[in-house]
Amino acid sequence: MKISVDISMYPLSETFKKPILAFIHSLQDHPKINVRRNNMSTQIFGEFDVLMPLLNSKMKKAMETDSSVVMILKVVNADLKD
C-alpha cells in the first residue's frame, strides 16, 4: 500500500537546524522513497512496509542523538506526491 507522510521535527534546543538537516538527509539516502521538503515540513512517499520501519529507525536515532525532540507525523494511505 502506498502512503504519504508529512513530518515536522522540532528539536528543543537553540541549535535546531543541524539535527533537522541530518534527519532529512538520512531519509534522502534511501533509494525506495521519494522525499520533498519545504520551509514547514518534509514529505515522504512510498510503500507502507518500507516507510514505517525506516521512520521508526530514523526517529529513534534522532531522539537518541538530541536531548529533546518533538516529532509530528501525518500519515495518509494514498500517494499524494502528484
LUMKEMI-480208 format. One record per residue (C-alpha): chain; x, y, z. Coordinates in nm, 3 decimals. Layout:
# residues N
A_X_Y_Z;
...
# end
This chain:
# residues 82
A_0.000_0.000_0.000;
A_0.132_0.344_-0.094;
A_0.137_0.610_0.178;
A_0.233_0.974_0.217;
A_0.380_1.106_0.542;
A_0.417_1.470_0.644;
A_0.687_1.514_0.911;
A_0.766_1.812_1.130;
A_1.065_1.784_1.362;
A_1.123_2.028_1.646;
A_1.449_1.983_1.840;
A_1.405_2.166_2.171;
A_1.744_2.333_2.166;
A_1.898_2.650_2.031;
A_2.096_2.453_1.772;
A_1.794_2.311_1.593;
A_1.898_2.335_1.226;
A_2.172_2.071_1.230;
A_1.956_1.786_1.371;
A_1.672_1.867_1.129;
A_1.901_1.865_0.827;
A_2.069_1.544_0.944;
A_1.728_1.376_0.977;
A_1.619_1.491_0.630;
A_1.946_1.381_0.470;
A_1.918_1.039_0.632;
A_1.576_0.998_0.467;
A_1.702_1.122_0.131;
A_1.968_0.849_0.127;
A_1.705_0.575_0.098;
A_1.656_0.465_-0.266;
A_1.297_0.337_-0.236;
A_1.129_0.654_-0.113;
A_1.055_0.997_-0.254;
A_1.140_1.294_-0.028;
A_1.018_1.651_-0.065;
A_1.092_1.931_0.176;
A_0.979_2.286_0.228;
A_1.011_2.550_0.500;
A_0.742_2.395_0.719;
A_0.783_2.018_0.690;
A_0.919_1.723_0.497;
A_0.701_1.484_0.300;
A_0.795_1.127_0.215;
A_0.617_0.894_-0.023;
A_0.642_0.520_-0.079;
A_0.529_0.178_0.034;
A_0.394_0.143_0.389;
A_0.619_-0.157_0.463;
A_0.926_0.043_0.359;
A_0.841_0.383_0.510;
A_0.721_0.287_0.856;
A_1.027_0.080_0.962;
A_1.253_0.345_0.809;
A_1.076_0.623_1.002;
A_1.094_0.418_1.319;
A_1.471_0.377_1.297;
A_1.543_0.736_1.183;
A_1.321_0.889_1.453;
A_1.481_0.670_1.719;
A_1.829_0.778_1.609;
A_1.727_1.146_1.612;
A_1.578_1.111_1.960;
A_1.885_0.930_2.091;
A_2.113_1.199_1.945;
A_1.929_1.504_2.078;
A_1.809_1.553_2.434;
A_1.451_1.653_2.349;
A_1.282_1.628_2.011;
A_0.918_1.668_1.914;
A_0.812_1.475_1.601;
A_0.474_1.536_1.441;
A_0.359_1.293_1.170;
A_0.055_1.293_0.946;
A_0.004_0.970_0.752;
A_-0.243_0.911_0.471;
A_-0.299_0.585_0.285;
A_-0.258_0.743_-0.058;
A_0.023_0.861_-0.281;
A_-0.014_1.243_-0.273;
A_0.313_1.340_-0.439;
A_0.146_1.440_-0.767;
# end
